[in-house]
Amino acid sequence: MKTNKAYSKRIRVTRNGKLMSRRPGQDHYNALESGSEKHNKGGMQRLNVTTAIMRRFLPGNGGKKISGTQPAA
């Protein structure tokens, strides 16, 4: 199975193997928000990826667990 390129371009892997992605809701409807709300939207968030998702979207990993990831509830 091929890697889902659209999904893989939206995530980054840190040196320790954590998967990070951009927080949602940053692109529009920001004019009425306070500065602290805008600031808190910035940055990256850690992804909790299940084995099934890794097998489906990142098959180059072979479904192996990446260090620091936990299954989603």
MIRONU-850472 format. One line per 4 residues: for each residue z, x, y of N, C-alpha, C. Coordinates in Angstrom, 2 decimals. Atoms other than C-alpha are relative to their C-alpha. Layout:
Z:X:Y:Z:X:Y:Z:X:Y | ...
This chain:
0.00:0.84:-1.17:0.00:0.00:0.00:0.00:0.89:1.24 | 0.10:-0.80:-1.22:-0.82:1.25:3.50:1.16:-0.31:0.94 | -1.03:0.18:-1.01:1.70:1.72:6.30:-0.49:-0.95:1.07 | 0.32:0.90:-1.10:1.78:-1.04:8.91:0.09:0.80:1.30
0.03:-0.90:-1.15:0.70:1.03:11.92:0.60:-0.63:1.25 | -0.55:0.66:-1.18:1.65:-1.56:14.55:1.53:0.07:-0.02 | -1.47:-0.05:0.13:5.24:-1.62:13.23:0.49:1.43:0.13 | -0.46:-1.38:-0.02:5.49:2.12:12.76:-0.09:0.63:1.38
0.11:-0.54:-1.35:4.39:2.82:16.35:1.14:-0.47:0.90 | -1.08:0.54:-0.82:7.30:0.75:17.68:1.36:0.60:-0.34 | -1.28:-0.59:0.37:10.00:2.78:15.97:-0.08:1.52:0.09 | -0.11:-1.45:-0.03:11.18:6.37:16.30:1.11:0.40:-0.95
-1.01:-0.51:0.91:13.14:8.42:13.80:0.69:1.18:0.69 | -0.76:-1.08:-0.62:15.92:10.62:15.18:0.11:1.18:-0.96 | -0.18:-1.18:0.86:16.80:14.07:13.85:0.89:-0.30:-1.19 | -0.91:0.35:1.09:19.55:12.51:11.76:-0.56:-1.09:-0.90
0.64:0.98:0.87:17.15:9.95:10.28:0.23:-1.44:0.40 | -0.20:1.38:-0.44:18.21:6.89:12.28:-1.30:-0.55:0.56 | 1.17:0.66:-0.54:15.52:4.38:13.20:0.38:-0.68:1.30 | -0.30:0.53:-1.32:15.45:3.46:16.90:-1.23:-0.76:0.50
1.09:0.76:-0.61:13.40:0.84:18.74:0.42:-0.43:1.39 | -0.25:0.45:-1.37:13.10:-0.48:22.26:0.66:-1.37:-0.04 | -0.66:1.30:-0.06:15.35:-3.37:23.20:-0.98:-1.07:0.48 | 0.90:1.05:-0.45:13.56:-6.72:23.59:0.42:-0.56:1.35
-0.30:0.71:-1.24:13.37:-8.68:26.84:0.03:0.87:1.24 | -0.02:-0.88:-1.16:12.69:-5.83:29.27:-1.19:-0.18:0.93 | 1.27:-0.07:-0.71:9.20:-6.62:30.47:-0.16:-0.98:1.16 | 0.18:0.96:-1.09:9.43:-9.73:32.66:1.23:-0.87:0.15
-1.13:0.85:-0.38:11.81:-12.28:34.21:1.22:0.84:0.38 | -1.10:-0.88:-0.38:13.91:-9.44:35.62:0.40:-0.12:1.47 | -0.23:0.03:-1.44:13.80:-10.35:39.33:1.36:-0.61:0.35 | -1.25:0.68:-0.33:16.87:-12.62:39.26:1.22:0.65:-0.65
-1.12:-0.63:0.69:19.01:-10.30:37.14:0.67:1.02:0.90 | -0.73:-1.00:-0.77:21.69:-8.08:38.58:-0.42:1.39:-0.46 | 0.35:-1.38:0.34:21.29:-4.33:38.58:0.63:0.43:-1.31 | -0.65:-0.41:1.24:23.80:-3.94:35.77:-0.69:-0.62:-1.21
0.72:0.63:1.11:21.90:-6.42:33.59:-1.29:0.75:-0.31 | 1.23:-0.76:0.19:18.67:-4.52:34.16:0.29:1.35:-0.64 | -0.37:-1.31:0.54:20.40:-1.23:33.43:0.37:-0.09:-1.48 | -0.43:0.16:1.38:21.91:-2.53:30.20:-1.16:-0.28:-0.95
1.17:0.25:0.83:18.48:-3.59:28.94:-0.72:1.29:-0.36 | 0.70:-1.25:0.24:17.24:-0.01:29.11:0.49:0.69:-1.25 | -0.41:-0.78:1.15:17.43:2.48:26.32:-0.51:-0.57:-1.31 | 0.46:0.36:1.32:16.92:2.16:22.64:1.15:-0.64:-0.79
-1.01:0.57:0.88:18.73:0.23:19.92:-0.28:0.46:-1.41 | 0.13:-0.46:1.37:19.37:1.24:16.35:-0.44:-1.16:-0.89 | 0.49:1.02:0.92:17.52:-0.67:13.64:0.74:0.09:-1.32 | -0.52:0.08:1.36:19.18:-1.80:10.45:-1.12:-0.56:-0.86
1.19:0.36:0.76:16.34:-1.88:7.96:0.37:-0.15:-1.48 | -0.24:0.21:1.43:16.54:-3.37:4.48:-1.04:0.77:-0.81 | 0.94:-0.70:0.88:14.84:-1.71:1.54:-1.31:-0.76:-0.12 | 1.22:0.80:0.11:12.38:-4.59:1.30:-0.91:0.20:1.21
0.79:-0.23:-1.22:11.27:-4.11:4.91:-0.59:1.39:-0.01 | 0.51:-1.36:0.05:10.95:-0.37:4.40:-1.16:0.11:-0.98 | 1.09:-0.04:0.97:8.78:-0.90:1.33:-1.24:-0.69:0.54 | 1.14:0.75:-0.51:6.61:-3.40:3.15:-0.68:0.69:1.17
0.59:-0.52:-1.23:6.13:-1.69:6.51:-0.10:1.52:0.04 | -0.01:-1.46:-0.02:6.88:1.98:5.82:-0.11:0.55:-1.41 | 0.07:-0.39:1.41:5.61:2.63:2.30:-0.10:1.49:-0.22 | 0.05:-1.44:0.16:5.15:6.35:2.95:1.36:0.56:-0.38
-1.36:-0.39:0.35:8.91:6.55:2.53:0.30:-0.30:-1.46 | -0.20:0.33:1.40:8.63:5.08:-0.95:1.19:-0.89:-0.25 | -1.15:0.87:0.17:11.48:2.64:-0.32:1.31:0.74:-0.08 | -1.24:-0.76:0.04:14.01:5.46:-0.18:0.84:-0.33:1.21
-0.92:0.29:-1.10:17.06:4.91:1.95:0.02:1.16:0.98 | -0.09:-1.01:-1.05:16.97:6.80:5.24:1.46:0.10:0.39 | -1.41:-0.19:-0.31:20.32:8.29:6.15:0.38:-0.78:1.25 | -0.51:0.72:-1.16:22.36:6.17:8.54:-0.44:-1.44:0.09
0.41:1.40:-0.06:20.67:2.84:7.80:0.87:-0.83:-0.91 | -0.79:0.93:0.78:22.55:-0.16:6.53:-0.81:-1.25:-0.21 | 0.74:1.23:0.21:21.15:-3.32:5.01:0.42:-1.07:1.00 | -0.31:1.08:-0.94:20.91:-6.24:7.42:0.68:-1.13:-0.75
-0.76:1.09:0.63:23.23:-9.15:6.75:-0.83:-1.23:-0.17
